[in-house]
Amino acid sequence: MKKTVNEYVKLRRLAKASEALKIKEKRIIDVALDYGFSDHANFTRAFKDAYGITPEEYRDCPVILNQFIKPDLQFNYAVVDEDVPLIADGIVVEVTRRKLDEPRIFIGVEGEVPETELTGGKATGIAVTGIIWDEFHRQKPDIPHLLPNGNELGVLYMGDAREGCCTYMAGAEATGNIQAEGYASYTLPCGEYAVCCFEAKNFLELISSAIFKASSFMNNWMKKHSLTCGNFAAEMYYDTIPDASYMELWLSLRSSQRIQKIKETWDKTNGTHKPSMAVISAYVNSPLFECLCKHLETEYQSKPILDYSRCSMQYGWNVKYKKAGRTLCTLYPMEGYFIALIVISDREKTEAECMLP
C-alpha cells in the first residue's frame, strides 16, 4: 500500500468520517470521536492535511473527495474469461469485447486532472474530476444538440494538458457530427473495445472505490490476455436504479495493422527523426513495456526522456527515466520486446546478486 500501518488506518478512518459528516444532525466532535480521533482539533488537522479543507467547510459545501480506498486483493489475482462475471467485495465485474461500427459524439466540459489523482484510489484531496462533472451538470441544460436519453461519458486523454496532467472531459451524447460553440467535444471512434461492465450498491460507491477496483482489474486482465490499450479511456454512465448503480469502462484496443505499419516504417537508427512514446510503445508491442513506464512515472514522478545513442551495442533511440539527476533505468526498444538496463553501485552489488535468483 506504500503507507505505514498508522497512516493507512488514519486515511481509512477519514474516509469513513467524511461520509458521517453528511449527516448534519451529528456534531463534528461526535464524528471525530466515533472514528478514533482524540478531539475536534486533531480531527480538523488530519482532515485538512488529507483533503485541503476543514470538516466544517466540507459539511457546508459537500464536494467529491478522493479517498484512500480499502484494497481488495482478490482483484489482483482473479482470472476470468470474457463474459464471465466476477463478484467480489460488493461489486460485480464482467469483461466483454465490443465493436463500434459508428462513431459516437459527446459534448461537455473539459479540464486538467493531475496524474496523481489517477493512481488507483491512493491519493486524497478534492476530486478534480468531480469538479468537472459538477460544472457539466450545471451547464448541461444549456448545451445544444444533446440526445434526450443519451449516455453520459467521462473520457481521459492527453489533449493539450500540461506536464503532469491529463485532460478529462465530462459530457453527454449528442446528435450527429455537430460542434457546440464554447463547449468541448469528443468522438468515441469506431473500432474494437474491451468493455469492463461493473455495478455497485449505490452511485457513490460506483464512482469511488468501484471504479478504481475495476480499473485495476482491467489493467491486469489486459496484460494476462496480451492486449494493448489505445490512447484514451472512457467511462460510460447509465441511469441509476434503486438497488444498484451501473457503468462501463471502455478501453480501445490498439489496431494490430497500425502496429505492423509502425514496425515496418519506423527506423530506430534514424537520429534525425525523434519518435513519440506512442510510436516506441507500438514498436515494442508489449504490455510489460507500458506497465513499467506507468510504474516509473507514478512511483518516481519521472517523465520519459528520448535519447539517441551511437553506442555500437544498442545503436538508435532509447528511453531514459531519471530522478534527482540519476538515471533510474534505460529502456532499449526492440521489435516485440525491450531491454531494460539498470546500473547499480558497488554498495548495492551484494544485495542485487542475492535477489537475482
C-alpha positions, 0 to 999 in steps of 0.5 A, spaced: 500 500 500 506 504 500 503 507 507 505 505 514 500 501 518 498 508 522 497 512 516 493 507 512 488 506 518 488 514 519 486 515 511 481 509 512 478 512 518 477 519 514 474 516 509 469 513 513 468 520 517 467 524 511 461 520 509 458 521 517 459 528 516 453 528 511 449 527 516 448 534 519 444 532 525 451 529 528 456 534 531 463 534 528 466 532 535 461 526 535 464 524 528 471 525 530 470 521 536 466 515 533 472 514 528 478 514 533 480 521 533 482 524 540 478 531 539 475 536 534 482 539 533 486 533 531 480 531 527 480 538 523 488 537 522 488 530 519 482 532 515 485 538 512 492 535 511 488 529 507 483 533 503 485 541 503 479 543 507 476 543 514 470 538 516 466 544 517 467 547 510 466 540 507 459 539 511 457 546 508 459 545 501 459 537 500 464 536 494 467 529 491 473 527 495 478 522 493 479 517 498 484 512 500 480 506 498 480 499 502 484 494 497 481 488 495 486 483 493 482 478 490 482 483 484 489 482 483 489 475 482 482 473 479 482 470 472 476 470 468 474 469 461 470 474 457 463 474 459 464 471 465 462 475 471 466 476 477 463 478 484 467 480 489 467 485 495 460 488 493 461 489 486 460 485 480 465 485 474 464 482 467 469 483 461 466 483 454 469 485 447 465 490 443 465 493 436 463 500 434 461 500 427 459 508 428 462 513 431 459 516 437 459 524 439 459 527 446 459 534 448 461 537 455 466 540 459 473 539 459 479 540 464 486 538 467 486 532 472 493 531 475 496 524 474 496 523 481 489 523 482 489 517 477 493 512 481 488 507 483 484 510 489 491 512 493 491 519 493 486 524 497 484 531 496 478 534 492 476 530 486 478 534 480 474 530 476 468 531 480 469 538 479 468 537 472 462 533 472 459 538 477 460 544 472 457 539 466 451 538 470 450 545 471 451 547 464 448 541 461 441 544 460 444 549 456 448 545 451 445 544 444 444 538 440 444 533 446 440 526 445 434 526 450 436 519 453 443 519 451 449 516 455 453 520 459 461 519 458 467 521 462 473 520 457 481 521 459 486 523 454 492 527 453 489 533 449 493 539 450 494 538 458 500 540 461 506 536 464 503 532 469 496 532 467 491 529 463 485 532 460 478 529 462 472 531 459 465 530 462 459 530 457 453 527 454 451 524 447 449 528 442 446 528 435 450 527 429 457 530 427 455 537 430 460 542 434 457 546 440 460 553 440 464 554 447 463 547 449 468 541 448 467 535 444 469 528 443 468 522 438 468 515 441 471 512 434 469 506 431 473 500 432 474 494 437 473 495 445 474 491 451 468 493 455 469 492 463 461 492 465 461 493 473 455 495 478 455 497 485 450 498 491 449 505 490 452 511 485 457 513 490 460 507 491 460 506 483 464 512 482 469 511 488 472 505 490 468 501 484 471 504 479 478 504 481 477 496 483 475 495 476 480 499 473 485 495 476 482 489 474 482 491 467 489 493 467 491 486 469 486 482 465 489 486 459 496 484 460 494 476 462 490 476 455 496 480 451 492 486 449 494 493 448 490 499 450 489 505 445 490 512 447 484 514 451 479 511 456 472 512 457 467 511 462 460 510 460 454 512 465 447 509 465 441 511 469 441 509 476 436 504 479 434 503 486 438 497 488 444 498 484 448 503 480 451 501 473 457 503 468 462 501 463 469 502 462 471 502 455 478 501 453 480 501 445 484 496 443 490 498 439 489 496 431 494 490 430 495 493 422 497 500 425 502 496 429 505 492 423 505 499 419 509 502 425 514 496 425 515 496 418 516 504 417 519 506 423 527 506 423 530 506 430 537 508 427 534 514 424 537 520 429 534 525 425 527 523 426 525 523 434 519 518 435 513 519 440 512 514 446 506 512 442 510 510 436 516 506 441 510 503 445 507 500 438 514 498 436 515 494 442 508 491 442 508 489 449 504 490 455 510 489 460 513 495 456 507 500 458 506 497 465 513 499 467 513 506 464 506 507 468 510 504 474 516 509 473 512 515 472 507 514 478 512 511 483 518 516 481 514 522 478 519 521 472 517 523 465 520 519 459 526 522 456 528 520 448 535 519 447 539 517 441 545 513 442 551 511 437 553 506 442 555 500 437 551 495 442 544 498 442 545 503 436 538 508 435 533 511 440 532 509 447 528 511 453 531 514 459 527 515 466 531 519 471 530 522 478 534 527 482 539 527 476 540 519 476 538 515 471 533 510 474 533 505 468 534 505 460 529 502 456 532 499 449 526 498 444 526 492 440 521 489 435 516 485 440 520 486 446 525 491 450 531 491 454 531 494 460 538 496 463 539 498 470 546 500 473 547 499 480 553 501 485 558 497 488 554 498 495 548 495 492 552 489 488 551 484 494 544 485 495 542 485 487 546 478 486 542 475 492 535 477 489 537 475 482 535 468 483 
